[in-house]
Amino acid sequence: GYQRTDTNGLGYGTLVPALESAGDVPPDPFDDRLATDTRTYDDVSNANGQLRVLWQPDAAVSLLSVTSYHDNNSPNLFDVDGSAVFLTTAGFINRHSETLSQEFRLTGTGDTVNWVAGAILFKEDVSTTVRLTYSDINVLSGRPVSPADFGLPLPDFELCDATSDLLFGSCQASVEELSDQKGDYLSYGIYGDASWTLDPTLTVTAGLRYSADDKDFQYRSAPVASVTTALNALNAAPLNPAGNLLGYSTTGAQHVDDNWDDLEARLALNYLVNDRASAYASVSKGYKAGGFEPAATPQLSVFDPEQALSAELGVRGDLWAQQLNYQAGLYAYDVDDYQIQVIENGLARTVNTDGVGGYGAESELRAVLSPHWQLQLAYAYTDARFKDFATDAGNLRNNRTILTPQHSGYLGLDYSSAHYDWGRLGLMWRTDYQGELYFTAQNTRQDRQGDFFRSTAQFSYFYPGEGWRIDLIVRNVFDQDVLIFKQDVGAGEVARRASPRYVGVAFSGTF
């Protein structure tokens, strides 16, 4: 398959009053008007292919081979400050990845034991060119500097004045930094999983998986002379002596490589309380590989893998001749070396925290109200917090993880008419609720989205025999104003809004 989308980029809008007035736009992230100093874009194309081959010598055993290929190109450019003033722009002028995977999965069934065993190989080649452009003059002019902060016996001065020019060189109207990155990544794993029915009421499932990752990273970023890099070098001393904002500078290509492996396991129990209800419990250990993100030094550019231990306990079942289905569960998890993305100079970089601990509850209810009406109701509670996270702003221990609402849920109502000679009609309504969430690990009040409701409606016509259908879809029915991003990414506070009300028509059919 092939898919391509070309949009206007990330759509940051500045919230800095002086920058808003420069672009003649109001201080409102929901105004739908953006004033940028450059043409932004986000050009994404994906090509996919998959080959599945199943061999089944008898009813009890089968072997499945899955070969997958994926090619992605996704260059982009966005205005970091989201304003009509040229301060900072960033993007991937080249971003390409190519992946190939092969999995063999052997499955067996028996009277009391069902099992699966397999192996998987995943190969990925990535190449990116990151470009960061900024203006010394527009960003720095007039900012006061106290040399005493750096241990220098000199009087205070302002950046881009005569003293600044003497110490750091002249401020430039435009500065460009480039970073070329290539990655050669290989992952593989073997796994086995088996379920034993010990008696008619109890089933035990156990599994093991061995995962390994071997990653080679090539990086090149020439040193750039500017007032901005000179100041960054002073602030980062003794790290990053050239002061490049994209990461440490090189005189040629440098290689960084690392490898990780891990043994993961899970154990699950399912107990049949009666013919209408069951209880389940599980404990599992998970793993997520480390990787590379350019930072101040080669050593700081490597982030470690994260490991998670989780447990779950719950019940599921139905009542009243399956007119009501329910599920409810409790869970808890503990993650070591939790990976989080931070944004510096408009670009995201992955770093490790000491870890995250979390717990929560989930519930879901589905009810058949009549032959034509169905109701769905769900609620979830999550409390996930950093165990330890040392930053320049202090230790963020016990802060909530980003983009994680404590409360969420939905209410849905579906209607399906009787079948007529001309076809049938369908109606769907769903209202989602999301509690307050934070966009930054600092959990500041200004960088958050409060709780909100959003509704979706769909009216459908089904042709007789249901070979084709037409859907009228309305998303965000009440045009609720919601932010999906808000923080200072390097040039003042910016925000991005979620999609406003959308009305569309879809046609689907089988031929």
ROTOR-305304 format. One line per 10 residues: their letters; for each residue x, y, z of C-alpha. Coordinates in steps of 0.25 Angstrom, whole numbers, plus 2048, in hexadecimal, padded with zeros to 3 digits. Layout:
N
a	X,Y,Z; ... $
//
This chain:
511
gyqrtdtngl	800,800,800; 804,80F,7FE; 7FF,81B,806; 804,829,805; 7FF,836,80D; 805,844,80B; 800,84E,816; 805,85C,81B; 80E,856,826; 80C,856,835 $
gygtlvpale	804,863,835; 80A,869,842; 804,876,845; 80C,880,84F; 806,884,85C; 810,890,85E; 808,89D,85D; 813,8A5,856; 815,89A,84B; 806,898,849 $
sagdvppdpf	804,8A7,847; 810,8A7,83D; 808,89D,834; 7FB,8A4,836; 7F4,898,83C; 7EC,897,84A; 7F2,891,856; 7E9,885,854; 7ED,877,850; 7DF,873,84B $
ddrlatdtrt	7DE,87F,841; 7E3,876,836; 7EC,881,831; 7FB,87F,831; 806,889,82E; 813,883,82A; 820,888,824; 822,87C,81B; 81A,872,813; 818,865,81C $
yddvsnangq	815,857,817; 814,849,81B; 815,840,80F; 813,831,813; 813,825,80A; 812,817,80E; 814,80A,805; 810,7FD,80B; 810,7EE,807; 80E,7E1,80E $
lrvlwqpdaa	80E,7D2,80B; 807,7C8,813; 809,7B9,811; 802,7AF,819; 806,7A0,81A; 7FD,797,821; 801,788,820; 7F5,784,82A; 7EA,78A,832; 7F3,78B,83E $
vsllsvtsyh	7FF,792,839; 802,79E,830; 80E,7A6,82B; 80C,7B5,827; 816,7BD,820; 814,7CC,820; 81E,7D5,818; 81B,7E4,819; 822,7F0,812; 820,7FE,815 $
dnnspnlfdv	826,80B,80F; 823,819,815; 827,827,810; 823,832,819; 82B,83F,817; 825,84B,81E; 827,859,822; 820,861,82D; 821,86F,834; 826,86D,842 $
dgsavfltta	822,87A,847; 814,87A,83F; 815,888,83B; 818,892,830; 825,896,836; 831,88D,831; 836,887,83E; 838,878,83C; 834,86E,832; 837,85F,833 $
gfinrhsetl	834,853,82B; 838,846,824; 83C,84A,816; 83F,83B,814; 838,830,81C; 838,822,816; 836,814,81D; 836,807,817; 832,7FA,81F; 831,7EB,81C $
sqefrltgtg	82C,7E1,825; 82A,7D2,825; 823,7CA,82F; 820,7BB,830; 815,7B7,839; 812,7A8,83D; 805,7A5,843; 800,798,84A; 7F2,795,850; 7EF,789,859 $
dtvnwvagai	7E4,784,863; 7EA,78B,86F; 7F6,793,869; 7F7,79E,85E; 805,7A4,85B; 80C,7AD,852; 81B,7AE,84F; 822,7B8,845; 82D,7C0,841; 82E,7CE,83B $
lfkedvsttv	838,7D7,834; 837,7E6,832; 841,7EE,82A; 840,7FD,829; 848,807,821; 846,816,824; 84C,823,81F; 848,831,823; 84D,83F,820; 849,849,82B $
rltysdinvl	849,858,828; 848,863,833; 848,871,82F; 848,87D,838; 84B,88C,839; 855,891,843; 850,89F,841; 841,89D,843; 843,893,84E; 84E,899,856 $
sgrpvspadf	84F,8A8,854; 84E,8B0,860; 84F,8A5,86A; 857,8A8,876; 863,8A0,87A; 86B,8A0,887; 879,89B,884; 87B,899,893; 871,88D,891; 87D,886,889 $
glplpdfelc	888,88B,893; 88C,896,88A; 890,8A4,890; 889,8AC,885; 87D,8B6,886; 86F,8B2,882; 86B,8B4,873; 860,8B0,86A; 861,8A6,85F; 864,8AB,851 $
datsdllfgs	86A,8B8,856; 879,8BC,854; 87D,8B4,860; 876,8A8,85C; 87C,8A9,84E; 88A,8AA,854; 888,89D,85D; 87F,894,854; 87F,89A,846; 874,8A1,83E $
cqasveelsd	866,89D,840; 861,896,833; 853,898,82C; 853,889,829; 85A,87D,82E; 859,86F,829; 85D,862,830; 85C,855,829; 85D,847,82F; 85E,83A,826 $
qkgdylsygi	85A,82D,82D; 85A,81F,828; 855,813,830; 857,804,82D; 84E,7FC,837; 84C,7ED,839; 842,7E7,842; 83F,7D8,844; 838,7D0,84E; 833,7C2,851 $
ygdaswtldp	826,7BF,859; 81D,7B4,85E; 810,7B4,865; 807,7A9,86A; 7F9,7A7,871; 7F6,79B,87A; 7E7,798,87D; 7EA,792,88B; 7DB,78F,88D; 7CE,794,887 $
tltvtaglry	7CF,7A1,88F; 7DE,7A5,88F; 7E7,7A8,884; 7F6,7AC,886; 7FE,7B3,87C; 80D,7B5,87C; 816,7BB,872; 825,7BF,870; 82B,7C8,866; 83A,7CC,863 $
saddkdfqyr	83C,7D9,85C; 849,7DF,857; 84C,7EC,850; 859,7F0,849; 85A,7FF,844; 864,807,83D; 863,816,83C; 86B,81F,833; 86B,82E,835; 871,83A,82F $
sapvasvtta	86E,849,833; 879,854,82F; 87C,85E,83A; 874,86C,837; 87A,879,83C; 86F,882,841; 86C,88B,84E; 861,880,851; 86B,875,850; 876,87C,858 $
lnalnaapln	86C,87F,864; 867,870,863; 876,86C,864; 877,874,871; 86A,86F,877; 86E,861,874; 87D,861,878; 884,858,878; 87B,850,86F; 878,854,861 $
pagnllgyst	884,85E,85F; 87F,862,851; 871,865,857; 868,860,84B; 85A,85F,84F; 857,853,847; 861,84B,84F; 870,849,850; 878,84D,844; 882,844,83C $
tgaqhvddnw	88C,846,831; 887,83A,82A; 87E,82E,82B; 87E,828,839; 879,81A,83D; 872,816,84A; 86D,808,84B; 867,800,857; 85F,7F3,859; 855,7EE,863 $
ddlearlaln	84E,7E2,866; 843,7DD,870; 83B,7D1,874; 82C,7D4,876; 822,7CB,87D; 813,7CB,880; 80A,7C2,888; 7FB,7C3,887; 7EF,7BC,88E; 7E1,7BB,88A $
ylvndrasay	7D6,7B5,893; 7C8,7B2,88E; 7BF,7B6,89A; 7B3,7B1,893; 7AE,7B0,884; 7AB,7BF,884; 7B7,7C5,88B; 7C6,7C3,88D; 7D2,7CA,894; 7E0,7CC,88F $
asvskgykag	7ED,7D0,895; 7FB,7D2,88E; 809,7D7,890; 813,7DA,885; 820,7E0,883; 823,7E9,877; 82E,7F0,86F; 830,7FB,866; 83E,7FD,85F; 847,809,861 $
gfepaatpql	84C,812,856; 853,81E,851; 84F,82D,851; 85A,838,84F; 85D,83F,85C; 869,847,862; 873,83B,861; 873,82E,85A; 871,827,868; 865,82F,86B $
svfdpeqals	85F,82C,85D; 85C,81E,862; 84F,81B,869; 84D,80E,871; 843,803,86F; 837,804,878; 831,7F8,87F; 823,7F6,885; 81D,7ED,88F; 80E,7ED,88F $
aelgvrgdlw	802,7E5,896; 7F3,7E5,893; 7E7,7DF,89A; 7D9,7DF,894; 7CB,7D9,891; 7C3,7D8,885; 7B6,7D2,881; 7A7,7D4,87D; 799,7D4,883; 78B,7D3,87F $
aqqlnyqagl	78D,7CA,873; 799,7D2,86E; 791,7DE,86E; 79C,7E5,877; 7AB,7E3,875; 7B4,7E8,87F; 7C3,7E9,882; 7CB,7EF,88E; 7D9,7EE,892; 7E4,7F4,89B $
yaydvddyqi	7F3,7F6,896; 800,7FB,89B; 80E,7FC,895; 81C,800,898; 825,805,88D; 834,807,88E; 83C,811,885; 82F,816,880; 831,81D,872; 82B,82B,870 $
qvienglart	82C,835,865; 831,843,868; 830,84E,85F; 83D,857,85D; 83E,862,852; 831,85D,84C; 836,84E,84A; 832,842,853; 83D,83A,85A; 83C,82D,862 $
vntdgvggyg	842,82D,870; 840,823,87B; 83A,826,889; 83D,81D,895; 82F,817,893; 820,818,894; 816,811,89D; 807,810,89A; 7FA,809,89D; 7EC,80A,898 $
aeselravls	7DF,804,896; 7D7,802,889; 7C8,7FE,887; 7BF,7FC,87B; 7B0,7F9,879; 7A8,7F5,86D; 799,7F4,86D; 78F,7EF,863; 783,7F9,866; 77A,7F3,85B $
phwqlqlaya	77B,7EC,84E; 780,7F9,848; 787,801,853; 794,7FE,85A; 79B,806,865; 7AA,806,868; 7B0,80C,874; 7BF,80D,879; 7C7,813,884; 7D6,813,887 $
ytdarfkdfa	7DF,818,892; 7EE,81A,891; 7F8,81F,89A; 806,81F,894; 812,827,89B; 821,829,899; 828,821,8A4; 834,82A,8A2; 838,834,897; 843,83E,899 $
tdagnlrnnr	842,84A,890; 847,859,88F; 83A,85D,895; 83C,853,8A1; 838,845,8A4; 82A,842,89E; 828,836,8A8; 819,833,8A9; 815,83C,89D; 80B,835,894 $
tiltpqhsgy	810,830,887; 80D,838,87B; 800,836,872; 7FA,82D,87D; 7EC,831,882; 7E8,82B,88F; 7DA,82A,88B; 7D4,826,87D; 7C8,81F,878; 7BD,81F,86D $
lgldyssahy	7AE,81D,86B; 7A9,817,85E; 79C,814,858; 799,80C,84B; 78C,80B,843; 78A,801,838; 77D,801,831; 775,7F5,82C; 778,7F0,81E; 770,7F5,813 $
dwgrlglmwr	76F,7F3,804; 777,800,802; 781,7FC,80C; 783,801,81B; 788,80D,823; 792,80E,82E; 795,819,838; 7A1,81A,842; 7A4,824,84D; 7B0,824,856 $
tdyqgelyft	7B4,82E,860; 7C2,82D,865; 7C7,833,872; 7D6,836,875; 7DB,83B,883; 7E6,846,885; 7F3,842,87F; 801,849,87E; 809,84C,872; 817,84D,87A $
aqntrqdrqg	81D,845,885; 81E,851,88D; 80E,851,88F; 80D,860,88E; 7FF,865,88E; 801,86D,881; 806,861,879; 7F9,858,87B; 7EC,855,875; 7E0,855,87E $
dffrstaqfs	7D5,84A,87E; 7CC,84A,873; 7C1,842,86B; 7C1,840,85C; 7B6,839,854; 7B5,832,847; 7A9,82F,83F; 7A7,825,833; 79B,823,82A; 79C,817,821 $
yfypgegwri	794,811,815; 796,802,812; 792,7FD,804; 78A,7F0,804; 793,7E5,806; 79D,7EF,80C; 7A7,7EE,800; 7A9,7FD,802; 7A6,808,80B; 7A6,818,80C $
dlivrnvfdq	7AA,81F,81A; 7A8,82D,81E; 7B2,830,829; 7B3,83C,832; 7BF,83C,83B; 7C0,846,847; 7B1,849,845; 7B1,855,84F; 7BE,85B,849; 7C5,859,857 $
dvlifkqdvg	7D2,861,858; 7DD,857,85D; 7EC,859,85D; 7F5,84D,859; 802,854,85B; 806,860,864; 814,864,869; 821,86C,866; 828,864,85C; 834,86E,85B $
agevarrasp	82E,87C,856; 823,87F,860; 816,878,863; 80E,871,857; 802,869,856; 7FB,85F,84C; 7EC,85D,84C; 7E5,850,84A; 7DC,84F,83D; 7D0,858,83D $
ryvgvafsgt	7C2,853,839; 7C3,84A,82D; 7B8,845,823; 7BB,83B,819; 7B5,830,810; 7BB,822,80E; 7B8,817,805; 7BC,809,806; 7B8,7FC,7FF; 7BC,7EE,7FB $
f	7BD,7EA,7ED $
//
